[in-house]
């Protein structure tokens, strides 16, 4: 795995918390374009093509806590289904 920068780590953590590109930009005082660039770099480094896969691969590589990924995955995949069962 490629080296993850401190800023990329911040981006991962905020993605896993469910923040949008715009929200991440505001929180880190950077432009949406810069956030997008960081995300694209992370996608390449972790060999993924979307934020959900990024969250899961970040967990697998111990870049984030399992509970954060479960919360993110549940929020993005089970909205309105009433299902709360998920195993990682």
C-alpha positions as a printed NumPy array, in Angstrom:
array([[  0.   ,   0.   ,   0.   ],
       [  1.173,   3.502,  -0.8  ],
       [  1.972,   5.979,   1.966],
       [ -1.075,   7.98 ,   3.135],
       [ -0.39 ,  11.627,   3.963],
       [ -1.669,  13.331,   7.098],
       [ -4.17 ,  15.319,   5.01 ],
       [ -5.357,  12.182,   3.22 ],
       [ -5.87 ,  10.534,   6.612],
       [ -8.025,  13.506,   7.644],
       [-10.033,  13.177,   4.426],
       [-10.589,   9.44 ,   5.061],
       [-11.774,  10.081,   8.612],
       [-14.262,  12.714,   7.446],
       [-15.547,  10.553,   4.592],
       [-16.108,   7.724,   7.063],
       [-18.055,  10.144,   9.269],
       [-20.341,  10.743,   6.282],
       [-19.281,  14.262,   5.311],
       [-19.712,  15.371,   1.706],
       [-16.916,  16.836,  -0.386],
       [-18.255,  20.339,   0.276],
       [-18.525,  19.698,   4.022],
       [-14.985,  18.314,   4.161],
       [-13.719,  21.391,   2.324],
       [-15.413,  23.727,   4.791],
       [-14.185,  21.759,   7.793],
       [-10.565,  21.686,   6.583],
       [-10.617,  25.171,   5.022],
       [ -9.768,  23.869,   1.554],
       [-11.652,  24.006,  -1.731],
       [-13.978,  21.26 ,  -2.947],
       [-11.594,  20.786,  -5.866],
       [ -8.737,  20.077,  -3.439],
       [-10.891,  17.587,  -1.529],
       [-11.809,  15.923,  -4.827],
       [ -8.112,  15.687,  -5.745],
       [ -7.266,  14.097,  -2.396],
       [-10.123,  11.62 ,  -2.843],
       [ -8.922,  10.675,  -6.321],
       [ -5.39 ,  10.139,  -4.975],
       [ -6.787,   7.958,  -2.191],
       [ -8.865,   5.943,  -4.661],
       [ -5.684,   5.233,  -6.65 ],
       [ -3.565,   4.475,  -3.577],
       [ -6.138,   2.083,  -2.127],
       [ -7.245,   0.723,  -5.516],
       [-10.94 ,   1.579,  -5.064],
       [-13.434,   3.605,  -7.087],
       [-15.948,   4.979,  -4.553],
       [-16.208,   6.278,  -0.996],
       [-17.849,   3.151,   0.428],
       [-15.014,   0.985,  -0.88 ],
       [-12.561,   3.57 ,   0.428],
       [-14.11 ,   3.304,   3.903],
       [-13.991,  -0.496,   3.854],
       [-10.411,  -0.672,   2.56 ],
       [ -9.384,   1.949,   5.136],
       [-10.742,  -0.337,   7.84 ],
       [ -8.999,  -3.394,   6.389],
       [ -5.717,  -1.465,   6.377],
       [ -6.31 ,  -0.186,   9.941],
       [ -6.6  ,   3.439,   8.824],
       [ -9.932,   3.897,  10.655],
       [-11.839,   2.296,  13.511],
       [-14.289,  -0.517,  12.687],
       [-17.188,   1.255,  14.443],
       [-16.787,   4.328,  12.246],
       [-16.942,   2.197,   9.108],
       [-19.998,   0.279,  10.357],
       [-21.8  ,   3.564,  11.062],
       [-20.897,   4.933,   7.61 ],
       [-21.805,   1.741,   5.753],
       [-25.084,   1.415,   7.633],
       [-25.987,   5.043,   6.91 ],
       [-25.215,   4.733,   3.194],
       [-26.684,   1.273,   2.538],
       [-29.546,   0.736,   4.931],
       [-31.339,   4.087,   4.966],
       [-35.047,   3.44 ,   5.222],
       [-34.799,  -0.351,   5.043],
       [-35.219,  -0.914,   8.753],
       [-32.321,  -3.378,   8.675],
       [-29.682,  -2.862,  11.303],
       [-27.895,  -6.199,  10.942],
       [-24.438,  -6.01 ,   9.489],
       [-21.286,  -7.985,  10.1  ],
       [-17.756,  -7.014,   9.227]])
